């Protein structure tokens, strides 16, 4: 090689080494639980994972421009009220999480939310909150017995449980939380868990962040019984796009759809669109809810979605599990947000669904976005007024609840 060639090669090497490498950032979304099957539901939590040049990164930090913490959620949806100890948000999930109390304690500490005490002892079967001044966290099995075991029986459902309890903490920080864990993800066991939640004194709302194939509500009577007692019973609409999911398809249940939530740098609401993977549709098995106007839903059965909230993992919420922070989405995030809004104010009288529909002008009307293809366009396309994917819209303060 000539001296000139050596010099050129050296210069080329020097330039190449001085050129910064461009990192390729990508994200992948993982469903926390497996697919639903006949007679069984699945949790609807989705964990977003970050990759840099193909290498998985550590868990996300709890406060970033694209991850909504408690303060950001409250600011985006203009939530000011804090709730009260004697108002109980019930969370129904399956299996058992051994870390959920530590998880929610860490979440509340991160966002300077009031601390919450763990109430009761393993084996107790409480039907109401014990006396005290601070908010209570009560964790029971589907029979109502307190279970504080540190052994987690299903990692997927444990992620779901952390998401649900932390969203309830964010929206209604002074409320108490009752976590009822079904023995399995069967509709039979989940129905039993809902019954236990409804029998606990002070429960204002029950959140169900799970779904499965559309099924008849006739044999799963706990949801209707809870609704008849004046409890707001809500359920996620699904994470597979256009299609009907139970129990959101039950006529006694307020179905909660998903949105993509856009905020400014100060986390103020800018816009929302229907999340492309949120569920919606018209049940051919269950009749319409008493509060639904079939002329508006264009559905002779239960129109799945009544209201919506953030669910897109790309604009997801911060969740901590077993000492790590993650971004989560799915309509699993939306359901406890809506349930906690009902518990926050509890102005809805005997029917939360009827109150919501009567006060729909106090919601953000979402008119953009689609979650699939459907013959009856309202079922899968957002529009001015009522639409399948987002119902009447998303929270704007607490007046609709």
N, C-alpha and C positions, 0 to 999 in steps of 0.2 A: 504494500500500500504506500502511495506517495505521501510526502509530508502534507500536501494540500488536502488529500483525501482524509488523512488522520485528523486534520484540523476541522474539516467539515463535519466529520463523524462526532468529534468531541462537542462542537457547537450544537449539533442536532440533539445530542444527549442532554446537554445543559438546558436547552429550550424545553425539551420534553419533561425534564424533572421539575422545571419551574412552573409548568402548567398545572394548575390545581385539578385534582380529580373531581368530577361531578358526581355527587352521591345520588343514587336512585332510591327515592323513598316510595314505598308502596304500602298498601293496607290490605289485610284480609279479614273477613268477618266469619266468625265461627258460632254456630248455634250451640248453646250450652247443653241442650238435651237432644236426644234422638228424635226420630219421627214418631208421630202419633199413630195409633192403630185402633182397630175396632174395639170400642169399650174403654179405651184409654186416651188420656190427654198427654201432651208434652209441654214442657215449659217453653216460653217464647222469648227468652233472653238471648241476645246476640253480643258476643264479645269481639271487639275490634282489636286487631293486633298489627303493630307497626313493623315493617321490615326495611332495612337499609342495605342496599346492594345484595338483597336476597337473604340477609342474615336477620333473624328475629331479634328485636330489641327488647330491652327491659320494659317492665310495665310502665304505662304512661304516668306522667305526673298528674296530681289532682286538679291543677289549675293551668289550663292552656287555652289558646284562642279557639280551639275546636272542641273542647270538652267542657260541659256545663256542670259546674258544682252547685251546691245548694243556693249560694247567694245569686249566682247567674240565673238559675231557674226561676227564683222568686222575682228577680228584676225583669226577666223576659216576659213573664206572665202577669206582671204588676200585682204581685201578692204581697200584702202588708200585714194582714192578720196573722196571729200566732197560734190560735187555738187554746184549748184548756185541758187540764189533766183528766177531767172526768169524761171527755169525749174520746172514745176509743176507736182507732182504725184497726180493723181486723185484716190480717194478711193470711190467705189460704195458699199453701204450697204442699208439695209432696216430699216424702222422705224426711231426713233429719240433718240439720246443719249444726255441727258442734262448735262453729266459730262465729255464729251470727251475732251474738251479744258483743263479742270483742270487735267485730266488724263495725257494727252500728256505733259503738262507743268511739272508735277511731274516726269514723266519718263525722260525727257530731263535733268532736274536738277540732278536726281540721277546719271546719267552717264556723267555729265559735257558736254552735247551737247549744241550747241548755242540755246539761247531762241528763241521762235517763237511767233510772235504777232498775235492777233485775229483781222482780217481785216473786215471792213464793219459793218453795223448796220442792225438789224432785219428789214426785209421788202425790203432791197436793192436787186437788181437783177444784180450783177456784171457779166461782161463777160471777165474780165481781172483783173490782180492784180493792186492795187493802187500803186502810186509811193512810194518809200521808200528804205531803205537799208537792213532791216532785213527780214528774211523769213516770209511768211504770212500763216496763217491758216484761210481758208474760209469754212464755213459750210452752205450748202444750201439744200433745198428740191428738189424734182425731177423737179420742174418747174424753178429752178434757183434762188429762193428767199432765202435770208439769214434767218436762223432760229437759234436763240441763246437762245431758251427757256430752262429753267433749269429742265423741266419735262421730264423724260425718259419714252418713251411709250412702250418699250419692253426690259426687262433686258437681255434676251439672245442675242439679236442683239446689245445691248450696249456693251456687252463683246466682241463681234466680232469687233465692231467699234474701241474699245480701242486697241485691238490686231493689227488691220490693220494700224492704224495711228501711233502706236508706232514702228512697224516694219519699216514703211517708214522713221520715224525719225532716227532710228538706222542706216539704210543703206545709206540714203541720207540726212544727217543732215542739209545741207545748202539749200536743195530744199524747195519750198513752197508746201503746201498740200491743195488740194481741196477735201472736203468730200461732196459727194452727197448722200442724204438719200431718197430712194424711199418710196412712201407712204405705200407700202406693199411689201411682198415677192413674189408677182406675177411676172411672167416673163414680162408681159406687163409693169408694173411699173418699174421694174429694167431696161428694155430696154429704157424707157423714161429717167431714171437717167443717163444711159450711153450716151445718146444723149446730155444731158445737160453738162456732163463732156467733151465731144468731142468739144463742142462749146465754151469752155472756153479757151481763148488765153493763150498759153504757156504750155498747157498740153502735156506732152511727153509720159506718160504711164497711163493706166487705170487698176486698180487692182479690180478683182471681186472674193471675197472670199466666194462664195456660189455655190450651185449646186442643180440640180433636175433631174428628169427623162429625158433621151435623147429626144430632141425635134428638130423640123426643125428650122433652122436659117432663112428660107425664109421670115417669117412674123415678125421676130425680127431683123430689118435691122440696128439698131444703131451700133452694134458691127462691122459689115462689113464697114459701113460708116466711123467709127472712124479709122479702119485699113487702109482704102483707103486714108486717110489724112496723113498717115505716123506715126500714134500713135501706140505705143506698147500696145496691148490689151491682158491681161493675165487673166487666171481664174484657180481656184483650181480644181483638178481632182476628189476630193471626199474622204470620210473617211470611206468607207464601204468595202474596199478591191476591188478585181477585179470587174469591172463593169463600164459602160459608164455613164458619168455625163455631163449635159449641164450647162453652156455654154462652158465648156472646149472642148466639142465635136464640137463646131462651127468651120467652116473652116477658119474663119477670126481671131480666137483666139489662142494664145499660151497657151497650156495646161501645168499646173505646177503640177508635182507629188510630193510625199513625201519621205523623207529619215529618217533613224536613223543616227544621226551625233555623231561620237565619237571623243573627243578631249583629249589632255593631260592636265596636271594640269595648264598649262599656256594658255589653250584654243586654242592651235594650232591643226590644222586638223590632225587626225590620220587615220580615215577611215569613209566610209559611206556605208550603205546597203539600199536596198529598204525597206521602211516602210511597214509592213505587212498589214496595213489598208488603205494604199494609193490607190486611184482609178486609173484605166487604162482600155484600151480596144479599140475596133474598132467600130466606129459608122456606122450603116447601114442606117442612115437617112441623114447624112450630107457628102458631098464630101470631099476628102482630101484637106488639106491646099495647097496653091500654092507652098509653100516652101518644102513640104514633098515629099520624094522619096518613092513611094509605093513599090518599090522593096526592100527597106530597112525596111519599116514598116510592110510589108506583109499584108497590109490593103488597100482595095479598097475604103474605106471611110476615114473620119478623124481619124487618130490615136490620141488618146486623149492627151497623154503626149509628150511634146517636151523637157522639162527640169525639174529639180527637186531641192528641197531644204528641209531643216530640217522641219519635221512635227510630228515626234514621240513624244508624251508627256513625255516619259521617258528620252528624251534628249531635252526637250522643252525650250521655251523662257520665260523670265521674262516679266510680264505685270502688270501694276498697274491700278486698277479700283476703283474709289470712295474711295481713301485713303488706300486701301489694295493691297498687292502684291500677285501674283499667278504665277504658271507655266502653260503655255498653249502650246498646240500642235494642230495638224490637218493641212490639206493642206491649211487652212486659213492662217497659219503663212507663208507658202512657197510663196503664190501668191504675197503679197506685198513686200516680199524680192526681188523677181525677177523683179517685176514692177519697184522698186526703183533702181535696178541695171541698167535697161535701161535708167531711167531718169538721173542717176548719170553721165554717159558719153555721151549718145545720139550720138553714132557714127554709128547708124544702117541705116542711109539713109531713103529710102522710105518704107522699109519692115523690121521690127524688126525680124520677123520669119525667113526670108531669111538670114539675117545677122547672126542670132544665128546658123542656120544650116551650114552656110559657115565657121563659126569660132568655130565649135564644138570641135576642138582639144584643145581649151583653157578652157575646162571644166574638172572636175573630172569625169572620166568614172567610172560608178558604175556597178560592175559585179556580186554582190552577193545580195541575197534576193528574196523573192517572196511575192505576195499579194493575192494568191489564186490558184485555179485550172482552167486551160483553155486548150482547144484542141490545139490551136495554141500557142505553148510554149512561143513565144516572147511577147505575150500580157500580161502575168502575171509573167514572170521570168526575173530577171536581167541577163545581159550577156555582154560580151565585145562588145563595139560598141553600136548601138541603141537597146533599149529594151522598152517594154510597160510601166513598172512602173516608170522608171526614164528618159525616152527619151535618150538624149545624155549625161546626167549626171548633176552634180551640180556645183555651181560657184567656180571658181579658179581665183580670181582677177576679173577685169572688161573687159578683152579683148573680150570676147564672146558677149558683149552687146553694 
